């Protein structure tokens, strides 16, 4: 039994489940391409500051990626789940990309790495063509590194481009130049402002219908250079409408951490693949569900994955960009790392009642391989905050 704080004040008793769900490791998934956007493990002994360079525990970080690959999942590397732009700077991201791509090659794992412009300070760019040229140059530097590392590229939304572009044409020109020089088909990532407020108005308009048309114009002009699109707008209807308009052969990777079971299951007109931050803590269970879907058993897939949505919606509730804190908490409780510390000190970004609820929901799903260890670790965190045992 453990005493958990409540959002309204006070504490209540909770009895953890006695045993974990234990999905078996397995090979590649068949019916869907599924990436887990993976978190980074901080070095808790490094003498750092929140605005200083990230200190990463490389052994634990790569071990977690091997865990995901062992279940047949792909790894989406150096994305927002890895605290890209929220504690992990470009130098750290570049090292992460090199190390993870080499590890993927060694173990035969699938990997896609984020390409952005975070070596730039968005507020310090010149206006007009010079600023746009600087954005393109930054994208090109990162694209070259990712391709040299042997990874597929994910062209991420750019804060610098959002700050510099003055029209949809600026986006069209920037992405057209990048796609023309990419060696292999890329994934285009549309990250909504709920994940990063600096991306409001991306694709040249705050009206999502207008922005969607610009986004689709890029895709339709270069279908041979676009493997797929990742949509992170938390709007299932919009994603369905968008995927139905994609050119043949271009995939839709859902980034909707609120509606992923229904989007992956699909409908009579198609389905979404997945590139999700929630598949960091849900990795083994998500892989098991997709293997059930591989057999054509949609109902069985939904029975496994639907119960996880409550946890996902809790972790990704507003302000959504701080979902990483809950993800790392669950990694610690599950035994994937020895501490609850994050680069940039982001472990403080969520309240204690929020973390307690995350623990309870994850325990109810059987996500912790050793429930007793998870309970003991959660109790130690609560003690630090003054919760009586």
WOURLIN-V171987 format. One record per residue. N is the residue number from 1. PSI is psi in radians with two decimals (none if undefined). Layout:
# WOURLIN-V171987
n=(N & N)
psi=(PSI & PSI)
This chain:
# WOURLIN-V171987
n=(1 & 2 & 3 & 4 & 5 & 6 & 7 & 8 & 9 & 10 & 11 & 12 & 13 & 14 & 15 & 16 & 17 & 18 & 19 & 20 & 21 & 22 & 23 & 24 & 25 & 26 & 27 & 28 & 29 & 30 & 31 & 32 & 33 & 34 & 35 & 36 & 37 & 38 & 39 & 40 & 41 & 42 & 43 & 44 & 45 & 46 & 47 & 48 & 49 & 50 & 51 & 52 & 53 & 54 & 55 & 56 & 57 & 58 & 59 & 60 & 61 & 62 & 63 & 64 & 65 & 66 & 67 & 68 & 69 & 70 & 71 & 72 & 73 & 74 & 75 & 76 & 77 & 78 & 79 & 80 & 81 & 82 & 83 & 84 & 85 & 86 & 87 & 88 & 89 & 90 & 91 & 92 & 93 & 94 & 95 & 96 & 97 & 98 & 99 & 100 & 101 & 102 & 103 & 104 & 105 & 106 & 107 & 108 & 109 & 110 & 111 & 112 & 113 & 114 & 115 & 116 & 117 & 118 & 119 & 120 & 121 & 122 & 123 & 124 & 125 & 126 & 127 & 128 & 129 & 130 & 131 & 132 & 133 & 134 & 135 & 136 & 137 & 138 & 139 & 140 & 141 & 142 & 143 & 144 & 145 & 146 & 147 & 148 & 149 & 150 & 151 & 152 & 153 & 154 & 155 & 156 & 157 & 158 & 159 & 160 & 161 & 162 & 163 & 164 & 165 & 166 & 167 & 168 & 169 & 170 & 171 & 172 & 173 & 174 & 175 & 176 & 177 & 178 & 179 & 180 & 181 & 182 & 183 & 184 & 185 & 186 & 187 & 188 & 189 & 190 & 191 & 192 & 193 & 194 & 195 & 196 & 197 & 198 & 199 & 200 & 201 & 202 & 203 & 204 & 205 & 206 & 207 & 208 & 209 & 210 & 211 & 212 & 213 & 214 & 215 & 216 & 217 & 218 & 219 & 220 & 221 & 222 & 223 & 224 & 225 & 226 & 227 & 228 & 229 & 230 & 231 & 232 & 233 & 234 & 235 & 236 & 237 & 238 & 239 & 240 & 241 & 242 & 243 & 244 & 245 & 246 & 247 & 248 & 249 & 250 & 251 & 252 & 253 & 254 & 255 & 256 & 257 & 258 & 259 & 260 & 261 & 262 & 263 & 264 & 265 & 266 & 267 & 268 & 269 & 270 & 271 & 272 & 273 & 274 & 275 & 276 & 277 & 278 & 279 & 280 & 281 & 282 & 283 & 284 & 285 & 286 & 287 & 288 & 289 & 290 & 291 & 292 & 293 & 294 & 295 & 296 & 297 & 298 & 299 & 300 & 301 & 302 & 303 & 304 & 305 & 306 & 307 & 308 & 309 & 310 & 311 & 312 & 313 & 314 & 315 & 316 & 317 & 318 & 319 & 320 & 321 & 322 & 323 & 324 & 325 & 326 & 327 & 328 & 329 & 330 & 331 & 332 & 333 & 334 & 335 & 336 & 337 & 338 & 339 & 340 & 341 & 342 & 343 & 344 & 345 & 346 & 347 & 348 & 349 & 350 & 351 & 352 & 353 & 354 & 355 & 356 & 357 & 358 & 359 & 360 & 361 & 362 & 363 & 364 & 365 & 366 & 367 & 368 & 369 & 370 & 371 & 372 & 373 & 374 & 375 & 376 & 377 & 378 & 379 & 380 & 381 & 382 & 383 & 384 & 385 & 386 & 387 & 388 & 389)
psi=(2.47 & 2.54 & 2.08 & 2.34 & 2.60 & 2.68 & -0.58 & 0.05 & 2.72 & 3.14 & 2.80 & 2.79 & 2.44 & 2.35 & 1.97 & 2.73 & 2.60 & -0.36 & 2.68 & 2.71 & 2.43 & 1.35 & 2.42 & 2.59 & 2.72 & 3.14 & -2.85 & 2.59 & 2.66 & -0.85 & -0.32 & 2.57 & 2.13 & 2.10 & 2.42 & 2.16 & 2.06 & 2.55 & 2.87 & 2.61 & 2.13 & 2.74 & 1.86 & -0.25 & -0.08 & 2.47 & 1.55 & 3.01 & 2.78 & -0.53 & 0.20 & 3.10 & 2.53 & 2.43 & 2.00 & 2.40 & 1.70 & -0.66 & -0.83 & -0.63 & -0.79 & -0.56 & -0.67 & -0.64 & -0.66 & -0.63 & -0.80 & -0.78 & -0.60 & -0.37 & 0.14 & 0.11 & 2.63 & 2.82 & 2.18 & 1.91 & 2.60 & 0.69 & -2.92 & -0.48 & -0.53 & 0.28 & 0.54 & 2.11 & 0.06 & 0.89 & -0.53 & 1.97 & 3.12 & -0.67 & -0.77 & -0.70 & -0.69 & -0.74 & -0.70 & -0.76 & -0.81 & -0.85 & -0.77 & -0.66 & -0.70 & -0.70 & -0.70 & -0.74 & -0.67 & -0.62 & -0.04 & 0.49 & 2.65 & 2.45 & 2.50 & 2.38 & 2.52 & 2.34 & 2.10 & -2.66 & 0.50 & 0.07 & -0.11 & 2.62 & 1.95 & -0.62 & -0.19 & 0.19 & 2.56 & 2.73 & 2.85 & -2.70 & -0.63 & -0.71 & -0.74 & -0.65 & -0.68 & -0.69 & -0.80 & -0.73 & -0.70 & -0.77 & -0.80 & -0.68 & -0.80 & -0.68 & -0.74 & -0.73 & -0.77 & -0.76 & -0.67 & -0.53 & -0.21 & 0.38 & 2.68 & 2.60 & 2.48 & 1.96 & 1.82 & 2.75 & 2.53 & 2.16 & -0.69 & -0.70 & -0.71 & -0.62 & -0.41 & -0.66 & 2.49 & -0.05 & 2.92 & -0.56 & -0.57 & -0.67 & -0.78 & -0.76 & -0.75 & -0.85 & -0.59 & -0.78 & -0.71 & -0.76 & -0.59 & -0.51 & -0.07 & 2.42 & -0.60 & 2.81 & 2.43 & 2.97 & 2.23 & 2.27 & 2.09 & 1.80 & 2.14 & 2.89 & -0.29 & -0.48 & -0.52 & 1.81 & -0.43 & -0.17 & 0.17 & 2.35 & 0.28 & 2.64 & 0.27 & 0.13 & 2.50 & -0.19 & 2.02 & -0.55 & -0.76 & -0.76 & -0.67 & -0.70 & -0.68 & -0.76 & -0.83 & -0.55 & -0.71 & -0.83 & -0.83 & -0.45 & -0.32 & 0.94 & -0.43 & -0.26 & 0.02 & 1.88 & -0.71 & 3.07 & 2.49 & 2.12 & 2.05 & 1.24 & -0.09 & 0.68 & 1.66 & -0.72 & -0.75 & -0.73 & -0.75 & -0.80 & -0.68 & -0.79 & -0.49 & -0.26 & 0.06 & 2.57 & 2.68 & 2.33 & -0.20 & 2.18 & 2.74 & 2.11 & 1.96 & 2.40 & 0.38 & 1.75 & 0.12 & -0.50 & 0.36 & -0.64 & -0.81 & -0.59 & -0.67 & -0.70 & -0.73 & -3.01 & -2.91 & -0.30 & -0.01 & -2.99 & 2.95 & 2.49 & -2.90 & 2.46 & 1.68 & 2.41 & -0.55 & -0.32 & 0.07 & -1.07 & -0.43 & 0.11 & -1.09 & -0.72 & -0.71 & -0.74 & -0.72 & -0.73 & -0.74 & -0.57 & -0.61 & -0.73 & -0.58 & -0.49 & -0.07 & 0.10 & 1.47 & -0.69 & -0.78 & -0.66 & -0.83 & -0.61 & -0.54 & -0.71 & -0.53 & -0.71 & -0.24 & -0.21 & -0.62 & -0.75 & -0.79 & -0.78 & -0.57 & -0.84 & -0.62 & 0.25 & 2.78 & 2.49 & 2.02 & -0.57 & -0.25 & 0.26 & -0.43 & -0.52 & -0.80 & -0.64 & -0.80 & -0.65 & -0.83 & -0.58 & -0.69 & -0.83 & -0.54 & -0.11 & 0.21 & -0.22 & 2.85 & 0.14 & 2.85 & 1.28 & 2.58 & 2.67 & 2.48 & 0.12 & 0.44 & -0.09 & -0.29 & 0.08 & -0.23 & 2.66 & 2.82 & -0.77 & -0.64 & -0.79 & -0.65 & -0.72 & -0.68 & -0.77 & -0.84 & -0.78 & -0.72 & -0.71 & -0.71 & -0.48 & -0.12 & 0.52 & -0.27 & 2.03 & -0.56 & 1.61 & -0.57 & -0.71 & -0.75 & -0.74 & -0.76 & -0.70 & -0.73 & -0.68 & -0.65 & -0.66 & -0.76 & -0.64 & -0.69 & -0.62 & -0.02 & 0.23 & 2.20 & 2.53 & none)
